[in-house]
Amino acid sequence: MEALAELGGAKRGDRTMLDALLPAADAFEASLRRGEGPAVALQAAAAEAGAAATAAMRPRLGRASYLGDRVIGIRDGGATAVAIWLRALSQAFG
């Protein structure tokens, strides 16, 4: 995630895939700190919540930034994709 942020210049709140990845990583780490196994940690819904939150964000970077306020109310595509593949991972390991 650090490399993605550095390469693209994105940060939390810019309405990018990082808005799903960062809360998912935080939840994953917290789950592991509580002693839960990786399968349980992957089942955290943080990526989904992060992706859903992008619908209310103004796009500052990425493809959505070209559309401006017209995308308000629509989830970011990259963040939604992250939520989908993390859900698939959790099902594979769950």
ZINOR-V32711 format. One record per pair of residues at least 4 apart in sequence whose ideal C-beta (glycine too) atoms are under 6 Angstrom apart, sorted by the first residue. I is the first residue (numbers start at 1). GAP is how many residues later the second one is. If there is no record, write none. Layout:
i=(I;I)
gap=(GAP;GAP)
This chain:
i=(1;5;10;10;10;10;12;14;14;15;15;15;15;15;16;16;16;17;17;17;17;18;19;19;19;20;20;20;20;20;20;21;23;23;24;24;24;27;27;28;31;31;32;36;36;39;39;42;42;42;43;43;45;47;47;47;48;51;51;51;51;54;54;54;55;55;55;59;59;59;61;64;64;67;75;90)
gap=(20;5;4;6;8;51;10;46;47;39;42;44;49;61;45;46;62;4;61;62;65;4;31;35;60;27;30;31;59;62;63;61;23;27;22;23;62;17;19;13;5;10;9;4;5;54;55;47;48;51;47;51;4;35;36;39;35;24;28;29;32;21;22;25;18;19;20;5;6;12;4;7;12;4;5;4)
